[in-house]
Structure formats: structure tokens, C-alpha cells
Amino acid sequence: MTTVQAPAASEVIAALHRQQANAMVLYLNIKKYHWNTFGPLFRDVHLLFDDIATRTIDQVDEFAERAFMLDGTSLGDPSDYLPNATVVSSKGPMTLREMVEEAVANDDIVIREMHADAEVATQAGDIGTADLYTRLVQIYQKDRWFLKELLKKSDGLSS
């Protein structure tokens, strides 16, 4: 059995902390969008944001537990989340288009980072963490696809 050794383990754990923080910030952002959705596509967008939020909050636990599996710790204090996240907390009132655009931009950040983090984990010999990122990046890509479809102007409903 191969184990991840320091300092490689510390890089992998730091990435897991960042993704745990990102997932928490994303969850809160997405719940904001969910609660503040309006317009002709209200029902579908409201439910889509709720589905995304449910998947995202589950990921917080996955990242935390994976860090423990590597003999690390998780982010535990609420005050640890914003400083460790690369996803920015949403602020202020927004149009529905702005909410969707912000969600897509945040997915872009996470997708890009998970690709890099999977490579770091692979180089460290940690196929478990690399597999976690590989699985989750596909979820983010699908969510991003669904959100981007809402931004198309030729739908005849909101254009």
C-alpha cells in the first residue's frame, strides 16, 4: 500500500482545505441565488439552484473527511472558510442573469482548480484524492452546462 508522504501530503491537504472552503462559500452563494430567483423561469431556476446547493453542501464533508484520511485535519471554524476560499462570497442584490453568470464564473474557478489539484494529488501518489476531484469536476461541468443554457438569448422566454 502506498501512502502520501510529507511534504506532498501537505500540498494535497492544503488543496482539500481550499476546496472545502470553496464548497461552503459556493453553497451559501447558491442558496442566495435560490432564495432570490425571480422571473418567467422562476420554478425551474429555483429548483436547479436548490439541486446544486444540495450537491455542493455534501462536498464540504467529502473534502473534510478526505483530509482526515491523509492524517490531516479539516477546516473546522466558520472563520476559516473565507480566507481559504478562492471563490468569492456573493454580495448585494443581483438580477437573475447576474446570479447565473456569477455561478458559472465560480464553477469555472473550481473546475480549473480541481484539474490542477488532481494533478498535484496524482504526483503525490494519492489516487484517492485524484479520483475525488475527477468525480466532482464532472458534476461541476454538468452544473456549469445547465447554467450556461439559461444565459442563451434565443430561448424565446426571457430574451
Buried (B, 14 or more C-beta within 10 A) or exposed (E): EEEBEEEBBBBBBBBBBBBBBBBBBBBBBBBBBBEBBEEEBEEEBBEBBBEBBEBBBEBBEBBBEBBEBBEBEBBEEEEBBEEBBBBEEBEEEBEBEEBBBBBBEBBEBBBEBBEEBBEBBBEBBBBEBBEBBBEBBEBBEEBBEBBBEBEEEEEEEBE
